[in-house]
Amino acid sequence: MSEITNTATEPLLETRDLAAGYNGVPAIRGLTLSVGPGEVVALLGPNGAGKTTSLLAMVGLVPPLAGEVRVLGEPLGKRKPHQVARAGVLLVPDDRGIFYGLTVREHLRLAGKKNDAQREVEVLDKFPVLRNLDSRRAGLMSGGEQQMLAIAKALLARPKVLIIDEMSLGLAPKIVQEMLPAIRELAKEDGIGVVLVEQHIELALGIADRGVILNHGQVVLTGAASDLLRDRHLVEAAYFGAEEFAADDEDKTLAG
């Protein structure tokens, strides 16, 4: 696979009229979004809206039925998931993708690249609690610690885009309030584009640049996160499928 290189004018990741699903039946249709360097995009919606399918299609785990995914301006085409990861798009799944029998040290050793000890130092600086858990097995860690480990593993690969599915799943609200701002800082400091699926609407929009709301497999509302936070009624209507959205097949863009 040819190396994908950065350009100043292209988003890090974008989907164009993307449709994807299972057994030929689309679970999402017409998904168009983009994420740029240092940008956090919150992908929101009720259960069954197509959020996870969207993420899986972005990393090649669910093949597109129509449309395309582009990384740094180049279409991913029929690349395999490991090739998508090599191109710089990494997924932290909702099950966190960790092995309960392995220690923190073993996870980091498997995820890291040879002769890149400096990167491990940089990642552990972002999650210093992991330094004290070096020999602890993942199955004995708290949910928040496991999520930190999952994100740290992904960061070791120096991703261009980090896609996180349900980061707060199973976590106490206090932990979520601590971790979401860390994602914001991570994007800002490293220039990583982040696509975040999250059930805590206000917390997600509080750290995001833009929000995209899915319902019934389609985008029904997009806008700057600050604008969406100010118009709670419109967000709730989009999220819960109020009549003004159900009667309109076109997605709405909320402009400030």
Secondary structure as UniProt FT lines:
FT   STRAND          13..22
FT   TURN            23..24
FT   STRAND          25..35
FT   TURN            37..38
FT   STRAND          40..44
FT   TURN            47..48
FT   HELIX           51..58
FT   TURN            59..60
FT   STRAND          64..71
FT   TURN            72..73
FT   STRAND          74..75
FT   TURN            77..78
FT   HELIX           81..86
FT   TURN            87..88
FT   STRAND          89..92
FT   TURN            94..97
FT   TURN            100..101
FT   HELIX           104..111
FT   TURN            114..115
FT   HELIX           117..126
FT   HELIX           128..133
FT   TURN            134..135
FT   HELIX           138..140
FT   HELIX           143..156
FT   STRAND          161..165
FT   TURN            167..170
FT   HELIX           173..190
FT   STRAND          193..197
FT   HELIX           201..207
FT   STRAND          210..215
FT   TURN            216..217
FT   STRAND          218..224
FT   HELIX           225..230
FT   HELIX           232..240
FT   HELIX           243..246
FT   STRAND          252..254
//
